Amino acid sequence: MVSSGYEPQQSSDRTGRTGGDRRRRRALADAAAGIVPDVPQVSEGYGRIERFRCVIYVCGAPQADIAGPRQECSEYAEAFGWEIAEVIEERAGLLPPQGRDGLERALWRVRRGEAGAVLTACRSMISSVRQEYEELAGEIEKAGGFLHVAGGPRAERPMT
């Protein structure tokens, strides 16, 4: 007797789909239709997937209104399904990144694994000097995260 080496793991229907294929397709169709699946409750911490977490960092001059940039970052994180670990508002003005307690706290959160990104509204909230910005981005990457600018036209201006 000659064996092909292929043994089907599940029986298939006349379309060639296995039971697992049919369940996956049904789940996709249900999700597209907005039907919530009946999922058995699992014990705490088992089989759960945690959302990606970020720290929002906004900085401005002492009298500046930074509510708009903070809201922009919050909406950006929400659009990507990111959980906000902390919102850090700093009134440091033009201090270099190394002299800011808020940036150090954001980096600390990444180092501890409490966040995977530092999200800011525009590059100048980190530094208007390219080298300082890139140094901080490098530190965050070494810690296991990344520095991300939420976007918008003012965030894309070239740095000198």
N, C-alpha and C positions, 0 to 999 in steps of 0.2 A: 504494500500500500504506500502511495506517495503522499506526503504531506506538504502543503504549501507553507506551513509555518504560521498561517494566519488563523486565529481562532476568534470569532466575534465575541466581544464581552457582553453585549446586550443584544436582544433580538431586535430586528428592524422591521419596519412596515414596508408596504409596497413601494414607497418613495425612497427607500434606502436610509431613512432616518432612524436612529436609535431612540430609545426612550429618553435618554439624556438630551439628545438633540431636540426632541419634541418639547420637553420641559423648558429648555432654554428659549426656544422660539415662543412658547406660550408666555413665559415671563416677560420677554421683550414686547410682545403684543399687548400684554396687560399694562406694562409700564407706559407704553406709548398712548394707551387709552386712559391713563390716569387711575387705573385700578390698583389699589394697595394690596400687596400679596399678604396672605395669611402666613406669617412667619412665627414659628414657635419661639417663645421667650428663651433666651440663653442666659446662663448665669453671668453675673457682673464681671466684666473684663474678658470674658471668653468669646472669641470670634468677633469682637468689635473692631471696627476700623476707625481710628481717630482722625478728625479733620486736621488739615494743615494749619499750623498756628503761626501768627506773625505779630510783631510789635510795630505799632504805628509811632513814628517819630516826627513831630512837627516842631519847628523852631522859628522864632521871630524876634524882632526888637522888643524891648520892654512894653511899649504902648501898642504894638501891632496887633491887629485882629487876626488870629490864626484859626478861627472857627471854620472858615471856608475850606482851607486846606485839610483840616482834620476831618471834616465831613466828606471831602473828596476821597481821602484815603479809606475811610470807613466804607463808603459805597463801593470802592474798588475791591476791597477785601471781600465784601459781601457778594459781589458779582462773580468772584472766583471760588466762593465757598470756603474762604479762609476764616478761621476762628481768630479773633483778636485777643492775644494774651494780655496786652497792656497798651494803653495809649499814653505816650510820654510827650508832654508839652514843655518846651523849654524857652525861656526868654533870655537867651545868651547873646543875641545880636551877632556880631561878626567874630566871635571867639573862634580859634582853631578847634577842630574836632577833638583833639587830645585834651582840651581844657573843659570839656562839657560833661557834667555828671549824667545827664540824660542819655547821651550816646554810650557812655560806659555802662549804664544800666541796661540798655538795649543789647549791647554786646554780651553782657553777663547772662541775659536770658537765653541768647543763642548758645553760648557755651554750656549752659546747664541743660540744653535740649528742650527748653520750655517754648521755644519758637524756632522756626526754620528760616525766617526772613525778617529784615527790618524794612518797613515800608514807609516811604516819605513822599510828600507831594511834589517836591522839585529838588533838583540836585543842589541848588544853592542853600537849602536847609541843612545840608551836610557841610559843604564848603564850596566857595566859588573858585577855589584853586584846584585845578585838575589833580595834581599830585596828592594833596590832602584827601580828596575824595577817593582816589584810587587806593591809597593806603588803608583807609577805613574799610573800603569794600574788600580788600585783601584780608584784613583781620577778621572780618565777618565770615569770609569763605574758609579761612583756616579753622574757625570755630565750628564749621559745619553748616553754615547758612549762606544767605546771599542778601545783598542790598538791592532794593528795587524802588524805582521811581514810578509813582502811580500813573504818570502820563500827563498829557495835555501839552499845548503849545509852549507854555512857559518852561516846562521841564526839559524841552529838547533844544534849548538854546546852546550853541557851542560854548565850551568853557575855554578860558585862556590859561 
